[in-house]
């Protein structure tokens, strides 16, 4: 795989500004399969789907790079995305491989920090993005439904943190027994 500093890595930020929308049925199917959106009433799901910005990425194209501003939640409609992190010594560590129905970048909806990892499209991918200001406005206008979305995102983050804690505990115990 290419390194982050490679001049051959591509970004389609500007090209993606004018992409055609994902089919509504496909988008709604993916949203309904995801915990943060499962319990949303259909009327609000349709409103939420109008906030979605559609992006297409070629294979080996970065969606965002570690250190970029965190601006939204990314939903995989089709394709495959690799999440990786670069250590201070330049070594890259693959953290997760995601596909249709998975989402990433959710922490950006809760804080305003920079990206802690990079996201790379492993093959041609269609990604739906919900930008933080759009979701904030949705939550303000429809607090009951907005809370359901934020609660779902929080549950995912809590599950990921529990899994990380368990992995850390397992590694710590292994290192003590050696």
Secondary structure, 3 states (H helix, E strand, C coil): CCCCCCCCCECCCCHHHHCCCCCHHHHHHHHHCCHHHCCCCHHHHHHHHCCCEEEEECCCEEEECCCCECCEEEEEEEEEEEEEEECCCCCEEEEEEEECCCEECHHHHCCCCECCCEEEEEEEEEEEEEEHHHHHHHHHHCHHHHHHHHHHHHHHHHHHHHHHHHHHHHHHHHHHHC
